[in-house]
Every structure is written in C-alpha cells, then in structure tokens.
C-alpha cells in the first residue's frame, strides 16, 4: 500500500496535471506547483475522496506544502478513525 505522502503526490499530480516524479514534499502547492484557488479547492475534495475523510475546508486550504498536506491528512485520518 502506498504511503500517505505517495497518495498525496499522486492526487496532486492528477489534479494539477503534473508528473508525480516532479513533485517533492517541500513543494508549495501554489508557488512551486502552480495551483490556483479553484484547483486548491479541487485538491481538498480529491484528498477527501482518496482517503475517505472530511476536512474543514479553511484548515485544509491553509496547508501550503505537499509534505505538510500528508501530515495534516494523517492527523485527520487518525481523528476520524480511518486506517491509512
């Protein structure tokens, strides 16, 4: 099973139409990967779908890097009892 970070990278690559191999944990969604606000909202929705969780949108949108998104999602999964 892929790690949370690998799954975050895969979803990010799909939504932003980038090569997953080019996405690093330290990448900033907007500054480095070019995510616009609409895409950021789409990323939140896709992460929720990928992991079977619900995230508070403002808190999720405040996460700026791929690595911190993986950590944030891991925390939400634990809170909501979702195994990753």
Secondary structure, DSSP 8 states (H G I E B T S, - for coil): ---HHHHHHHHHHHHHT--GGG--TT-BTTTTT---HHHHHHHHHHHHHHHT----HHHHHT--BHHHHHHHHHHHHHHTT---
